[in-house]
Amino acid sequence: MNCFYRAFTELELPLDKTAFVGGIGCSSRIPLYINSDALHTTHGRAIAFATGLKLAKPELKIVVFTGDGDLGAIGGNHFINGCRRNVDMTVICINNNIYGMTGGQASITTPHEYQSTTTPYGNKEYPFDLAEIAVAAGANYVARWTTRNVHELTRSMKSALQKKGFTFVEVVSQCPTNFGRRNKMGDPSQMLEWFKESSVRRDKSRTAAVDHVDLNLEGKITIGEFVDRNRECYEELIGVGKHG
Amino acid sequence: MKIAPGEYFLQGNEACVEGALASGVKFFAGYPITPSTEIAEGLSRKLKGADGVFLQMEDEIACISAVIGASWGGVKSMTATSGPGFSLMQEAIGYAAMSETPIVVVNVMRGGPSTGQPTRASQGDVMQTKYGSHGDYQVIAFAPASVQEMFDLTVECFNYSEKYRVPGFLLSDAEIGHMRGLLKIPDNIKIIDRKEKGMKRPDEAYDVPDELVRPFPVFGKGHKTMITGMTHTDTSKIEPEDVKVHQELVKRLSEKVLRNRKDINKWELMCPGSKTMVVSYGSASLGAKEVAAKDDRVGLLRLKSLWPFPEEPVAEVARNCNQILVSEMNLGMLYWEIKRVALENGCKKVELLSKIGGDPPTPSEFRHKLREMGAI
């Protein structure tokens, strides 16, 4: 949130012309903490709500706050199609690798063999790579950072906010209470250490997307800017805001 | 483009499209599903010329979510679907009720449960409309029985949804949606727009006190609106643990609809003095209309609105007749509501002519049942 405020303030964006949309979960409540127009919606559907709002009122800037469960699990279809449709909005996913609000159940980004209240024998499933999904599905801008990378994260948020089309920033974040505690990282600083050890710069690592996905499956966190392109956004394609 | 006043020969679903455009719809999100698809197709052609947006979404959940989002952008918005899609929409229908978002959902009903009969008519979603989402809430629902009413009641759906800030439903079916017939577009159509926060507009539509239906704070106008599906105060502060806040909110959501039942409910009455009255709606009423037109021993109360349940006309009919025949294209849904009101008002005999499978009950099937009841 701090990085976002910094990015938002440095860009001098008007709060009155910005609407924040969230789904359900720890991160999705952020819109309610910002003194602006906020739509706190149902679980997983924030991008769909935001799509309607943006097309009905194109002059609004739309920022969606979501989490790994909200975006990647229950809202996975809306996420993929949101990237594909490329409606102008910035989606910030705070990925804490766990369902924190309900007390620490495994999520679609919980790394393989990690503990949660629903994976007492270790997580047998493998995690989703949300950023790579966004790239493959057609988002205009995709970046992933951990909460350690404060400056890079702020810079990416600024890039995302300035760019037209569907922009996606994934923030790998710590939940010491419900994730760390069960995985020998009860102290928040231990989680930041874990981020440091597991992070691999995307631009310095292998180039093929499949390799990056493999790294994610191994429990590594690829960080950096994943894509920065200028596909025409949906509003431009259908001519919204041009007539009437 | 809105249709010009005059006479047209149209399909029911096409008449619904024209009704929506006449109401000023500016946003439609849909997903293909039989037998409602013509509504999406029609609006995909016509919304562009009406300065609106048509969107085909990835599923029905996304459709209704986008429709709610668009409504908060300040425009009239709608979707159209049928049974399976309607089931998917239930989660967001509860959200629209809780967040008091005016939206219109057209359900061209087909045979269920599950995939059922995609091309055949049914009235199986009547209770789902009112009880499909979790928690206590009220909705407004209309049931057209002709091409003309597909137009007229689409307009009413928008009007009452806007006026009371509730989800409005048009419960059509495959028969009415695909029927072709005459549509008369009058010169003047009464249109109600939501009362926007910060706008003074004296209008007869706004005879509802603000305490019951609060002025609508459109996004992007500096209201700093916070909209949530959680229990919230009047200032949109979330208070999920506060017993009193929850009680006041949920009761108001119901009261704003129930207290205005007389304003919302619409019906048609034929031969009101008859000793035997048929109570029906939509396709199921067509056969009874033909019987009542020729035989004054049988009357018909045709409900044009189903929710809030039209207690008053049913009670009035029950007080003045000896027996009631309810006709529905399901195994008995609204029957129980009608029976409850009839018994409360002294009519002891309430029977059901139920028909599923897709064909509406014919006049001869009505006569057969009425003979059994000793009515004719």
Interface residues (C-beta under 8 A of the other chain):
Chain A: D16 K17 A19 V21 P31 L32 N35 S36 D37 A38 L39 H40 T41 T42 R45 A48 F49 A50 T51 G52 L53 K54 L55 A56 K57 E59 L60 N77 H78 I80 N81 I238 V240 H243 G244
Chain B: K26 F27 A29 K48 D51 V53 L55 M57 E58 D59 I61 A62 C63 S65 A66 V67 I68 G69 A70 S71 W72 G73 G74 V75 S77 E91 A92 Y95 V218 F219 G220 G222 H223 K224 T225 M226 I227 T228 G229 M230 I238
